[in-house]
Amino acid sequence: MSAPKPAMSNKPAPAMEQGSPMKARQPRPASGSGAKPCSACNQLIAAGEPGFIALGKPFHPNCFLCAGCGVAIRGQYFTAEGDEDKAYHEKCLEELETKNADRKCGGCGELISVREGAFTADGKFYHMACFRCAHCSNDLGNQYFAFRGKLYHSGCLDIVEARLKGTAQ
């Protein structure tokens, strides 16, 4: 029994809401002659055998899997802006984005995408670029001190505390 052919459609991709991080994509049939290795299983996709190109790489229909649920993607797939090396079913990408919607940066207040690196400190998430001392604005590295909801270097915390003591007297 041969593998089913990927669902192909001539319909345009559905319109996405403005500002949506998802990008709809459609796989295209593999073209050309000769065998090509599948990007997932590394086995050859022989000429005439079902296969397609997605994410710029060749795949067997049963090897092109959703990064969210692990089930084969048939037809249209979605990628997230900034991480276009992974394919998702629309529902799986929406669930992933929703699940991580509570990751607001403690520095700038913006959402931290699941694809972005983040630090966790004092019970808050931080973009890597926002993980900075509240006094001198330099990168905190791996040693910081939390004081009154803000993060400081040791020396900067001493300065802030001294100023507070000076104004309290």
C-alpha positions, 0 to 999 in steps of 0.5 A: 500500500502506498502512502497517501499523497499530501493534500494540496489545494489551490485555495489561497491561505486564510487571511490572518489577523493583522499582527498575528505571529503565525504564517500560513504555508502550503507544501509544494510537490517535490520536483526534479528527477533522482532520489532525495533524502527526506529531511526527517528520516534521511531515507531516499524519496525516489522519483515518482514516490510521494513527497513534497517540499516544506520549510525548504526541505524534502519530506515523505508525507508521513515524516512531516510532523507538527512540532506541537503534537507530533502528528503528520501535517496534511496540507496547510501548515503554520510557522511562527514568526521568528521561528520558521524552522518548525511547522505546526497545525494551526490549532497547535500553534495557537495553543502554544502561543496561548499557553505562553501568553502569561510570560510578560517581561518584568523589564519592559512588560511585553510578552516573551515569545516561546521562541525567545530566550528568557531569564527567570528571576524573583518570580518574573520572566525577562527578555535576555535584553531586559535582564539589566540592573535597575540602577546602572542598566548593565547586563546582570549576568548570573549574579543579581539581588532583588530589592523592592521588585527590581534587580540590581548588581551588588554594588548598585544595590549598596548605592540604592540602599545608601541613598534610601538610608540618607533620605530616611534620616 
